[in-house]
Amino acid sequence: MIIENNGVKGLKSDLAHLDEVSAKLGFVRWQWEYTRATYDLKLEDKTTGSDYFLRVNTRTESGKLESPYAILYIEDVYIGKATFPHGLDYQSPIPDQILKMATSKLSQLKTELSH
């Protein structure tokens, strides 16, 4: 599921700052290559034991990801349910409490990147 009107789409940051801010909020930079990277945040539903991942997609505007000075901009933000052994189901319904946690984290990310 794409989270529309998330407040972070289109924001720009250098790689070093984005890595620092996102790590502070619990995100991990997983997939990355020369011109794009994804930042994932694991959200756990304690009532069902299911895991969900909030995924922030980024792409470079200038530079390459080997450089901490590369400028990245945020593209779409997705949320999906973790599936065994390793995958995300973007079609599964997302519980309200998980969606609230996700939007709260995105709001925090927006605040941190706006400084």
Phi, psi and omega per residue, in radians:
M1 nan 2.292 3.043
I2 -1.478 2.325 3.065
I3 -1.582 1.840 -3.126
E4 -1.366 2.770 3.085
N5 0.842 0.845 -3.035
N6 -1.506 -0.179 3.101
G7 1.505 -0.228 -3.107
V8 -1.924 -0.310 -3.123
K9 -1.053 2.238 3.138
G10 1.651 -0.230 3.100
L11 -1.162 2.609 -3.136
K12 -2.128 2.624 3.115
S13 -2.800 2.703 2.974
D14 -1.338 2.729 -3.046
L15 -0.997 -0.783 -3.092
A16 -1.054 -0.786 -3.135
H17 -1.180 -0.760 3.134
L18 -1.092 -0.745 3.084
D19 -1.047 -0.788 -3.099
E20 -1.130 -0.871 -3.103
V21 -1.121 -0.821 -3.099
S22 -1.150 -0.677 3.108
A23 -1.113 -0.686 3.118
K24 -1.065 -0.547 -3.131
L25 -1.579 -0.019 3.080
G26 1.778 0.018 3.108
F27 -1.376 2.667 3.062
V28 -2.175 2.321 3.051
R29 -1.395 1.914 -3.108
W30 -1.686 -1.523 -3.085
Q31 -1.283 2.352 3.028
W32 -2.760 2.652 3.050
E33 -2.534 -2.896 -3.010
Y34 -1.071 -0.571 -3.030
T35 -2.150 0.070 3.123
R36 -2.650 2.763 3.102
A37 -2.661 2.679 3.027
T38 -2.106 2.502 3.090
Y39 -2.026 2.156 -3.071
D40 -1.991 2.493 3.058
L41 -2.213 2.160 3.124
K42 -1.466 2.250 3.090
L43 -2.104 2.201 -3.072
E44 -1.822 2.300 3.027
D45 -1.613 1.810 -3.058
K46 -1.146 -0.489 -3.088
T47 -1.294 -0.583 -3.100
T48 -1.913 -0.261 -3.077
G49 1.394 0.127 3.138
S50 -1.462 2.605 3.084
D51 -1.931 2.511 3.100
Y52 -2.248 2.652 3.113
F53 -2.183 2.256 3.011
L54 -1.613 2.133 -3.051
R55 -2.083 2.125 3.104
V56 -1.836 2.037 3.138
N57 -1.600 2.364 3.102
T58 -2.261 2.769 3.088
R59 -2.460 2.583 -3.127
T60 -1.346 2.444 3.008
E61 -1.655 -0.654 3.076
S62 -2.621 2.560 -3.135
G63 1.477 -3.084 3.092
K64 -2.225 2.787 -3.010
L65 -1.196 -0.072 3.032
E66 -1.291 -0.316 -3.055
S67 -1.789 2.262 3.082
P68 -1.155 -0.232 -3.126
Y69 -1.617 -0.035 3.101
A70 -1.025 2.426 3.125
I71 -1.706 2.179 3.129
L72 -1.996 2.631 2.993
Y73 -2.164 2.591 -3.088
I74 -1.473 2.294 3.066
E75 -1.722 -2.426 -3.120
D76 -1.226 2.699 3.088
V77 -2.048 2.242 -3.102
Y78 -2.041 2.752 2.940
I79 -2.396 2.399 -3.129
G80 -2.585 2.785 3.115
K81 -1.517 2.330 3.121
A82 -1.199 2.406 3.097
T83 -2.140 2.646 -3.134
F84 -1.409 2.472 -0.050
P85 -1.486 -0.502 3.128
H86 -2.824 1.724 3.128
G87 -2.996 2.991 3.100
L88 -2.228 2.320 3.077
D89 -1.757 1.869 -3.101
Y90 -1.465 -0.079 -3.114
Q91 -1.672 -0.304 -3.126
S92 -1.131 2.529 3.058
P93 -1.141 2.520 -3.124
I94 -1.831 2.157 3.123
P95 -1.033 2.571 -3.099
D96 -0.963 -0.740 -3.097
Q97 -1.160 -0.562 3.095
I98 -1.241 -0.739 3.112
L99 -1.109 -0.648 3.083
K100 -1.123 -0.765 3.102
M101 -1.067 -0.747 -3.112
A102 -1.105 -0.813 -3.123
T103 -1.184 -0.555 3.070
S104 -1.130 -0.776 3.123
K105 -1.128 -0.680 3.116
L106 -1.146 -0.638 3.083
S107 -1.131 -0.732 3.094
Q108 -1.118 -0.717 3.122
L109 -1.091 -0.771 3.110
K110 -1.025 -0.815 3.137
T111 -1.041 -0.824 -3.117
E112 -1.124 -0.690 -3.109
L113 -1.332 -0.342 -3.119
S114 -1.436 -0.166 3.129
H115 -1.378 nan nan
